């Protein structure tokens, strides 16, 4: 069982090596998009916490496009994207109250 914690073995078949190279690139792209998603949400939450409804609305518009693009690419499920948008929208509406 100790061998499972070691580094992954290299793939011998050419198609497998190519797949491994592609996975590295895809993983980097997906990680960057996930980071962009988190940053967009934090921007909205900071504006909400500050109580600035106009700034929160602007940040939400940009966050919406980021969230939708991530859902379209299949990085997050569409329901997860909808849930995030719904919760952010509710927090922005609650500022006025």
C-alpha positions as CSV (number, residue, x, y, z in Angstrom):
1,X,0.0,0.0,0.0
2,X,3.0,2.3,0.5
3,X,3.6,2.3,-3.3
4,X,0.3,4.1,-3.8
5,X,1.6,7.3,-2.3
6,X,4.6,7.5,-4.7
7,X,4.6,9.5,-7.9
8,X,2.5,8.3,-10.8
9,X,4.0,5.8,-13.2
10,X,4.7,7.0,-16.7
11,X,2.4,5.7,-19.3
12,X,4.0,3.5,-22.0
13,X,1.4,3.7,-24.8
14,X,1.7,6.8,-27.0
15,X,-2.0,7.7,-26.8
16,X,-1.8,7.5,-23.1
17,X,1.3,9.8,-23.0
18,X,-0.6,12.3,-25.2
19,X,-3.6,12.0,-22.9
20,X,-1.4,12.8,-19.9
21,X,0.0,15.9,-21.6
22,X,-3.5,17.1,-22.5
23,X,-4.7,16.5,-18.9
24,X,-1.9,18.8,-17.6
25,X,-3.0,21.6,-19.9
26,X,-6.7,21.1,-19.2
27,X,-6.1,20.9,-15.5
28,X,-4.3,24.2,-15.6
29,X,-7.0,25.9,-17.6
30,X,-9.8,24.6,-15.3
31,X,-7.9,25.7,-12.3
32,X,-7.5,29.2,-13.7
33,X,-11.3,29.4,-14.4
34,X,-12.2,28.1,-11.0
35,X,-9.9,30.8,-9.5
36,X,-11.6,33.4,-11.7
37,X,-15.0,32.1,-10.4
38,X,-14.0,32.4,-6.8
39,X,-12.5,35.9,-7.3
40,X,-15.7,37.1,-9.0
41,X,-17.9,35.8,-6.1
42,X,-15.6,37.4,-3.5
43,X,-15.9,40.8,-5.3
44,X,-19.7,40.6,-5.0
45,X,-19.6,39.5,-1.4
46,X,-17.2,42.3,-0.4
47,X,-19.4,44.9,-2.0
48,X,-22.5,43.4,-0.2
49,X,-20.6,43.5,3.1
50,X,-19.7,47.1,2.5
51,X,-23.4,47.9,1.9
52,X,-22.7,49.4,-1.5
53,X,-25.7,48.2,-3.7
54,X,-24.5,49.9,-6.9
55,X,-21.0,48.4,-6.7
56,X,-22.5,45.0,-5.7
57,X,-24.8,45.1,-8.8
58,X,-21.9,45.9,-11.1
59,X,-19.8,43.1,-9.6
60,X,-22.7,40.7,-9.9
61,X,-23.1,41.4,-13.6
62,X,-19.5,40.5,-14.3
63,X,-19.7,37.5,-11.9
64,X,-22.8,36.3,-13.8
65,X,-21.0,36.0,-17.0
66,X,-18.0,34.2,-15.3
67,X,-20.4,31.8,-13.6
68,X,-22.3,31.1,-16.8
69,X,-19.2,30.5,-18.8
70,X,-17.9,28.0,-16.3
71,X,-21.2,26.1,-16.3
72,X,-21.2,26.1,-20.1
73,X,-17.7,24.6,-20.2
74,X,-18.9,21.9,-17.8
75,X,-16.4,22.7,-15.0
76,X,-19.4,23.2,-12.6
77,X,-22.9,21.8,-12.9
78,X,-25.5,24.2,-14.2
79,X,-27.5,23.8,-11.0
80,X,-24.5,24.9,-8.9
81,X,-24.0,27.9,-11.1
82,X,-27.7,28.8,-10.7
83,X,-27.5,28.3,-7.0
84,X,-24.6,30.7,-6.7
85,X,-26.3,33.3,-8.9
86,X,-29.5,33.0,-6.9
87,X,-27.7,33.4,-3.5
88,X,-25.7,36.4,-4.6
89,X,-28.8,38.0,-6.1
90,X,-30.7,37.5,-2.8
91,X,-27.8,39.1,-0.8
92,X,-27.8,42.1,-3.1
93,X,-31.6,42.5,-2.8
94,X,-31.2,42.2,1.0
95,X,-29.0,45.3,1.1
96,X,-32.0,47.7,0.6
97,X,-34.0,46.0,3.3
